[in-house]
């Protein structure tokens, strides 16, 4: 197997990292939207809109879980290649 074909394969944790990035971006957009009324001197959004901002943390946690899963799979593969 060549190195280029290995790079194209999906590894464990890749899906979690991608999903985490999307959720993080959704939370970032929500944060920008809820902060804008503070600077534009208009009525602020209701508290449920502020709760949507927490998606940034959820997305970060998903991505971190994906990275940890990928690292564990790499350690497992290294251990198996030594045996």
ZAMARMAR-758735 format. One record per residue: x, y, z of N, C-alpha, C, O in turn; residue number from 1. Coordinates in pm, 1 decimal. Example, Ala and Ser with C-alpha at 12.3 -4.5 7.8 and 13.67 -1.06 7.14 Angstrom:
BEGIN
{{1319.0; -569.0; 780.0}; {1230.0; -450.0; 780.0}; {1320.0; -330.0; 780.0}; {1423.6; -331.9; 846.5}; 1}
{{1285.0; -225.0; 708.0}; {1367.0; -106.0; 714.0}; {1290.0; 3.0; 787.0}; {1340.9; 113.8; 803.9}; 2}
This chain:
BEGIN
{{85.1; -117.4; 0.0}; {0.0; 0.0; 0.0}; {89.4; 123.3; 0.0}; {181.3; 134.5; 81.0}; 1}
{{61.6; 215.0; -91.1}; {144.1; 335.3; -99.8}; {99.9; 438.7; 1.7}; {-8.8; 429.3; 58.8}; 2}
{{184.8; 536.8; 23.4}; {156.3; 639.8; 123.9}; {37.7; 726.9; 82.7}; {-37.8; 771.5; 169.1}; 3}
{{19.3; 752.3; -47.9}; {-92.7; 836.8; -89.9}; {-226.7; 767.8; -68.4}; {-324.7; 833.6; -33.4}; 4}
{{-232.7; 636.8; -88.6}; {-360.0; 568.0; -66.0}; {-390.7; 559.9; 83.4}; {-507.4; 557.0; 122.3}; 5}
{{-288.1; 556.1; 166.8}; {-310.5; 554.9; 311.2}; {-367.8; 687.6; 358.7}; {-452.0; 690.0; 448.6}; 6}
{{-323.6; 797.0; 300.0}; {-369.4; 929.2; 342.2}; {-516.7; 950.2; 308.2}; {-584.6; 1029.0; 374.2}; 7}
{{-566.5; 881.5; 206.9}; {-705.4; 899.2; 165.3}; {-802.4; 815.5; 248.0}; {-923.0; 839.9; 244.5}; 8}
{{-752.2; 718.3; 321.6}; {-839.5; 631.5; 400.0}; {-893.7; 705.7; 521.4}; {-824.7; 788.5; 580.8}; 9}
{{-1017.2; 675.1; 557.5}; {-1075.7; 731.7; 679.0}; {-1019.1; 658.0; 799.2}; {-1019.2; 535.0; 804.1}; 10}
{{-971.1; 734.1; 895.2}; {-914.0; 675.9; 1016.4}; {-1014.0; 689.2; 1129.8}; {-1106.8; 769.7; 1122.0}; 11}
{{-995.6; 611.0; 1234.7}; {-1085.6; 623.4; 1350.8}; {-1077.8; 764.8; 1408.6}; {-969.3; 819.3; 1428.5}; 12}
{{-1192.7; 821.6; 1434.4}; {-1198.4; 954.6; 1492.9}; {-1215.0; 1067.2; 1393.0}; {-1246.7; 1179.5; 1432.3}; 13}
{{-1194.4; 1040.5; 1264.1}; {-1206.7; 1146.0; 1163.1}; {-1348.0; 1204.0; 1158.4}; {-1365.6; 1325.2; 1145.7}; 14}
{{-1447.8; 1117.5; 1168.6}; {-1586.2; 1164.2; 1164.8}; {-1619.7; 1252.8; 1283.6}; {-1692.0; 1351.4; 1269.4}; 15}
{{-1567.3; 1217.7; 1401.4}; {-1591.2; 1299.4; 1520.2}; {-1526.8; 1436.8; 1506.4}; {-1584.8; 1537.3; 1547.5}; 16}
{{-1407.7; 1441.2; 1449.1}; {-1339.1; 1569.7; 1431.7}; {-1416.6; 1657.7; 1334.4}; {-1433.6; 1777.1; 1359.1}; 17}
{{-1463.6; 1600.2; 1224.5}; {-1540.3; 1679.1; 1126.3}; {-1672.3; 1727.3; 1185.8}; {-1709.4; 1843.6; 1169.8}; 18}
{{-1743.3; 1637.2; 1254.8}; {-1870.6; 1675.8; 1316.5}; {-1848.1; 1782.5; 1422.7}; {-1926.7; 1876.5; 1434.0}; 19}
{{-1741.4; 1768.7; 1500.4}; {-1709.1; 1867.6; 1602.1}; {-1679.5; 2003.5; 1542.0}; {-1717.7; 2106.1; 1598.4}; 20}
{{-1612.4; 2005.3; 1429.1}; {-1584.1; 2131.4; 1362.1}; {-1710.3; 2201.1; 1313.7}; {-1722.7; 2323.1; 1323.5}; 21}
{{-1803.2; 2122.9; 1261.7}; {-1929.6; 2180.0; 1213.6}; {-2011.6; 2234.1; 1330.2}; {-2067.2; 2343.6; 1321.7}; 22}
{{-2019.3; 2157.8; 1438.7}; {-2095.2; 2202.5; 1555.8}; {-2029.9; 2326.2; 1617.2}; {-2099.1; 2418.4; 1660.2}; 23}
{{-1897.0; 2328.1; 1621.1}; {-1825.3; 2444.7; 1673.5}; {-1855.2; 2568.5; 1590.2}; {-1880.3; 2675.7; 1645.2}; 24}
{{-1852.6; 2554.5; 1458.2}; {-1882.7; 2669.5; 1371.6}; {-2025.8; 2718.3; 1390.8}; {-2050.8; 2838.9; 1388.5}; 25}
{{-2119.6; 2626.5; 1409.5}; {-2257.7; 2667.4; 1435.1}; {-2266.2; 2746.2; 1566.1}; {-2338.3; 2845.7; 1574.0}; 26}
{{-2194.3; 2702.8; 1666.6}; {-2191.0; 2774.8; 1792.4}; {-2123.7; 2910.4; 1779.8}; {-2165.4; 3006.9; 1843.9}; 27}
{{-2019.7; 2918.2; 1697.2}; {-1950.5; 3045.4; 1676.9}; {-2041.6; 3146.4; 1606.6}; {-2043.0; 3264.3; 1642.1}; 28}
{{-2117.1; 3100.2; 1507.5}; {-2211.3; 3189.0; 1438.7}; {-2320.0; 3234.7; 1535.9}; {-2359.2; 3351.4; 1535.4}; 29}
{{-2368.0; 3143.3; 1618.6}; {-2468.6; 3180.3; 1718.2}; {-2413.4; 3281.4; 1817.7}; {-2484.8; 3372.4; 1860.0}; 30}
{{-2287.9; 3266.3; 1854.9}; {-2225.7; 3361.2; 1947.1}; {-2216.3; 3499.3; 1884.1}; {-2246.9; 3599.6; 1948.6}; 31}
{{-2174.7; 3504.6; 1760.0}; {-2167.9; 3634.3; 1691.4}; {-2305.3; 3697.9; 1680.5}; {-2320.4; 3818.8; 1698.4}; 32}
{{-2405.4; 3616.1; 1650.9}; {-2541.5; 3669.3; 1636.0}; {-2596.7; 3720.1; 1768.5}; {-2667.0; 3821.1; 1770.9}; 33}
{{-2566.4; 3652.5; 1878.3}; {-2620.3; 3696.2; 2006.8}; {-2541.9; 3812.3; 2065.6}; {-2595.1; 3887.8; 2147.0}; 34}
{{-2417.6; 3827.6; 2026.3}; {-2338.9; 3940.6; 2075.4}; {-2365.9; 4068.8; 1997.2}; {-2345.6; 4178.2; 2049.8}; 35}
{{-2410.6; 4057.4; 1874.5}; {-2432.2; 4175.4; 1789.7}; {-2528.9; 4276.3; 1851.9}; {-2500.6; 4395.9; 1846.5}; 36}
{{-2641.3; 4234.6; 1910.5}; {-2731.8; 4334.9; 1969.6}; {-2668.2; 4416.5; 2081.8}; {-2710.7; 4529.1; 2107.9}; 37}
{{-2568.7; 4362.2; 2147.3}; {-2501.9; 4436.6; 2253.1}; {-2425.8; 4557.1; 2197.6}; {-2415.9; 4661.2; 2262.6}; 38}
{{-2372.4; 4541.0; 2076.5}; {-2295.7; 4648.5; 2014.7}; {-2381.6; 4738.3; 1926.2}; {-2345.0; 4852.9; 1899.8}; 39}
{{-2494.5; 4687.3; 1880.7}; {-2581.2; 4764.4; 1791.1}; {-2690.8; 4838.9; 1865.7}; {-2773.3; 4906.2; 1804.0}; 40}
{{-2692.2; 4827.6; 1996.4}; {-2788.4; 4897.8; 2081.4}; {-2933.5; 4867.1; 2043.0}; {-3015.9; 4957.0; 2026.2}; 41}
{{-2961.6; 4736.8; 2029.7}; {-3098.3; 4689.4; 2005.4}; {-3134.1; 4591.6; 2116.7}; {-3049.9; 4559.1; 2200.4}; 42}
{{-3257.6; 4545.1; 2118.0}; {-3301.0; 4451.6; 2221.8}; {-3222.2; 4321.3; 2212.4}; {-3203.8; 4268.4; 2102.8}; 43}
{{-3175.9; 4269.3; 2324.4}; {-3099.1; 4143.7; 2322.1}; {-3190.0; 4023.8; 2292.5}; {-3312.0; 4029.6; 2307.8}; 44}
{{-3125.8; 3916.4; 2249.9}; {-3198.1; 3793.2; 2221.1}; {-3241.9; 3727.2; 2351.7}; {-3186.0; 3756.3; 2457.5}; 45}
{{-3342.0; 3638.3; 2345.2}; {-3383.9; 3566.5; 2467.3}; {-3275.6; 3469.3; 2512.9}; {-3179.6; 3442.7; 2440.7}; 46}
{{-3292.8; 3417.6; 2632.7}; {-3188.5; 3333.0; 2692.0}; {-3167.4; 3202.2; 2616.6}; {-3058.0; 3146.2; 2623.2}; 47}
{{-3268.2; 3151.2; 2545.0}; {-3245.9; 3027.6; 2469.9}; {-3142.7; 3050.2; 2359.6}; {-3069.9; 2957.8; 2323.5}; 48}
{{-3135.8; 3170.8; 2306.3}; {-3035.8; 3199.9; 2202.4}; {-2894.9; 3194.2; 2261.4}; {-2801.1; 3150.4; 2194.8}; 49}
{{-2880.4; 3238.3; 2385.7}; {-2749.6; 3229.9; 2450.8}; {-2712.8; 3084.0; 2475.4}; {-2594.7; 3049.3; 2472.1}; 50}
{{-2810.2; 2998.9; 2499.7}; {-2782.1; 2856.8; 2521.7}; {-2727.4; 2790.6; 2395.4}; {-2648.9; 2696.1; 2403.9}; 51}
{{-2768.3; 2839.6; 2278.8}; {-2718.0; 2784.0; 2152.6}; {-2568.1; 2810.2; 2139.9}; {-2497.5; 2734.9; 2072.8}; 52}
{{-2519.8; 2915.2; 2203.0}; {-2376.1; 2945.9; 2199.0}; {-2292.8; 2834.9; 2260.8}; {-2174.4; 2821.3; 2229.7}; 53}
{{-2353.0; 2755.8; 2347.5}; {-2280.6; 2647.4; 2412.0}; {-2240.8; 2538.0; 2313.6}; {-2165.1; 2447.4; 2348.6}; 54}
{{-2291.4; 2546.1; 2191.2}; {-2250.9; 2449.4; 2089.5}; {-2101.8; 2458.5; 2059.9}; {-2041.6; 2361.3; 2014.1}; 55}
{{-2042.0; 2574.0; 2085.6}; {-1897.0; 2584.6; 2064.8}; {-1823.5; 2486.0; 2154.7}; {-1731.8; 2417.1; 2109.8}; 56}
{{-1862.8; 2479.0; 2279.9}; {-1799.6; 2385.4; 2372.6}; {-1827.5; 2240.8; 2336.0}; {-1739.7; 2155.2; 2347.1}; 57}
{{-1948.9; 2213.7; 2292.6}; {-1985.3; 2077.9; 2252.0}; {-1903.0; 2035.8; 2130.4}; {-1853.7; 1923.2; 2123.9}; 58}
{{-1888.8; 2126.2; 2035.2}; {-1809.0; 2095.9; 1916.6}; {-1663.3; 2072.1; 1950.3}; {-1599.6; 1982.8; 1894.5}; 59}
{{-1610.3; 2152.4; 2042.2}; {-1472.2; 2133.1; 2085.5}; {-1454.8; 1997.4; 2151.6}; {-1355.6; 1928.5; 2127.5}; 60}
{{-1551.0; 1958.6; 2235.1}; {-1544.0; 1828.8; 2303.1}; {-1552.3; 1713.2; 2202.9}; {-1481.5; 1613.6; 2217.3}; 61}
{{-1638.1; 1726.2; 2102.2}; {-1647.3; 1621.9; 1999.4}; {-1515.3; 1607.8; 1924.0}; {-1468.5; 1496.5; 1900.2}; 62}
{{-1456.2; 1719.9; 1887.0}; {-1328.7; 1715.3; 1815.3}; {-1218.8; 1655.9; 1901.9}; {-1137.1; 1577.4; 1853.8}; 63}
{{-1216.4; 1692.4; 2028.1}; {-1115.9; 1636.7; 2118.8}; {-1134.3; 1486.2; 2133.2}; {-1036.1; 1412.2; 2137.6}; 64}
{{-1258.1; 1440.4; 2140.5}; {-1283.6; 1296.6; 2148.5}; {-1235.0; 1225.8; 2022.1}; {-1181.6; 1115.1; 2029.5}; 65}
{{-1253.3; 1288.8; 1907.5}; {-1204.2; 1230.8; 1782.9}; {-1053.0; 1221.8; 1778.1}; {-997.6; 1122.7; 1730.6}; 66}
{{-986.2; 1324.9; 1827.1}; {-839.6; 1322.8; 1831.1}; {-790.3; 1214.2; 1926.2}; {-695.5; 1142.4; 1894.7}; 67}
{{-854.3; 1202.1; 2042.0}; {-815.1; 1097.7; 2136.0}; {-839.2; 958.0; 2078.9}; {-758.6; 867.3; 2099.5}; 68}
{{-949.9; 941.3; 2007.5}; {-978.4; 811.4; 1946.3}; {-875.0; 778.6; 1838.6}; {-831.3; 664.2; 1826.7}; 69}
{{-836.5; 878.8; 1761.1}; {-735.3; 858.7; 1658.4}; {-600.1; 824.0; 1720.4}; {-528.7; 737.2; 1670.3}; 70}
{{-565.8; 891.8; 1829.0}; {-438.8; 862.9; 1896.4}; {-438.2; 721.6; 1954.0}; {-337.4; 651.4; 1946.6}; 71}
{{-549.7; 680.9; 2010.8}; {-558.0; 545.3; 2065.9}; {-543.8; 440.4; 1956.6}; {-479.6; 337.3; 1976.4}; 72}
{{-603.9; 467.2; 1841.2}; {-591.1; 372.4; 1730.1}; {-448.0; 367.5; 1679.0}; {-399.0; 261.1; 1641.1}; 73}
{{-380.7; 482.3; 1677.8}; {-241.0; 484.4; 1636.2}; {-151.7; 408.5; 1733.2}; {-62.0; 335.7; 1690.7}; 74}
{{-175.3; 424.8; 1863.6}; {-98.3; 349.6; 1962.6}; {-122.8; 200.1; 1948.3}; {-30.3; 119.3; 1956.7}; 75}
{{-250.1; 164.6; 1926.4}; {-284.1; 22.9; 1910.7}; {-213.9; -36.7; 1788.5}; {-161.5; -147.9; 1794.3}; 76}
{{-213.5; 37.9; 1678.3}; {-147.4; -10.9; 1555.7}; {2.1; -22.9; 1575.5}; {63.7; -117.3; 1526.1}; 77}
{{62.3; 72.5; 1648.1}; {205.7; 64.6; 1674.1}; {239.4; -55.9; 1760.4}; {339.2; -124.1; 1737.1}; 78}
{{155.5; -81.9; 1860.3}; {177.2; -197.4; 1947.9}; {165.1; -327.5; 1869.5}; {243.2; -420.3; 1890.5}; 79}
{{67.4; -334.8; 1779.2}; {48.4; -456.5; 1700.0}; {163.0; -478.2; 1601.1}; {198.7; -592.3; 1571.8}; 80}
{{220.7; -369.6; 1549.5}; {330.5; -386.1; 1454.5}; {458.9; -429.3; 1523.2}; {545.4; -489.6; 1459.8}; 81}
{{472.8; -399.5; 1652.1}; {591.1; -442.3; 1726.4}; {582.2; -589.0; 1765.9}; {684.8; -655.1; 1781.8}; 82}
{{462.0; -640.2; 1781.8}; {444.5; -778.3; 1826.4}; {464.0; -877.9; 1715.5}; {452.4; -998.4; 1738.0}; 83}
